[in-house]
């Protein structure tokens, strides 16, 4: 049942997205281009983590989970930066986060002292 559900979800993903973007300013191509870098980085990180599985702690538990998470996050970052335009996208993201933090630190005009 789980395999059938997963297969149906994957098979219906693209038609579902196409239906969702119809009638909007977003195109299917634009949606797919926006998702390419995260998808490639995620698959690369998953493959790297699978290859590194023998190096992870053997006991199942929170230590293995934490080490696996940190290894996956590091591999994801490396894969993201290795994709074409990845370093530029990371810089844009860092600048956006910085701007949001600055805006959050500034008092709003309606705030009282």
N, C-alpha and C positions, 0 to 999 in steps of 0.2 A: 504494500500500500504506500509506504513512504517513497519508494523508488518511483512509482507511478505518479504520485503527487509532485515530486521534484521534477520529473520529466515533463509533466504537463505545464508546470510553472515556467520552466525554461522555454518550452515550445510556444507558449502564449505571451512571453515577455515582449517581444518585438511588436506583434500586432496590437498588444495592449497600449504600448507607448505611442504607436502610430495613431491609434484612436484618440488617445488623450491629448496629443498635440494638434489634432485636426481642428481647424477653426481658430487657432491661436497664432500669434506672431512667431512662435517657436517652431522650427522645422524638425523633422526626424533626424536629418543629417546634423543639425546643430546640437541636438540632444546627444547623438552618438559621439560627436567630436568632443563634447564636454565630458563624457564618461570614459573616453579612451585611456587617458593617462592614469586615473585611479584604478581602472580595471587591469591595465598592464602592470602597474606597480603592485597591486594586490596579488595577482597571479605569480609574479616574480618572487614576492615575499613568501607566498605559500610553498612554492617549489624549493626555495632556499631553506625554509623551515623543515620541510620534509626531508631534504638532504642532510640537514643537521640533526635529525631526530636521534641518531645513535649517540650524539654528544650531549644530549639533554639528560637531566637527572632521571634515573630509572623509576623511582617511586612515584606513584600517582598521587597528586595532592597539590597543595597550594604552592609549594616550592617549584614544582615542574610547571605549573600554570604561570607563575610569575616570570620564570626564566624564558618560557616559550613566548609570552607576551612581549618581553623586552627584545628577544631575538627577532620576532616578527616585526615589531615597530622599527627596529634598526634596519632590517632588510627592506621594509616598505619605503623608508626614507631614502635609502641608497638607490632603490629601483626608481623612485619618483624623480630623484635628481639626475639619474642616468637617461631618462626619456628625453626626447627632443623638446626643448623649451621648459624642462622640469625645473631647472635652477631659477629661471625667470619667474615661473609660476610660484615657486616657493618664496621668492623675494616679494612678489605682489601680495601673497598671503600674509607674510610677516608685516608688511606695511599696513595692510588692512587691519590686522589685529592691534597694531600699535595705535592707529587712528581711533579705533573703537575704545581702547583703554583711555586715551586722552579725552575723548568725548565723555566717557563715563565719569572721569575724575572732575570734569568741569561742572560747576553748579548750573542747573537749568535756570532760565530767566524767572520762572515762577517760584523757585525755591526761596524760603526765608532763611535769613542768617541765624 
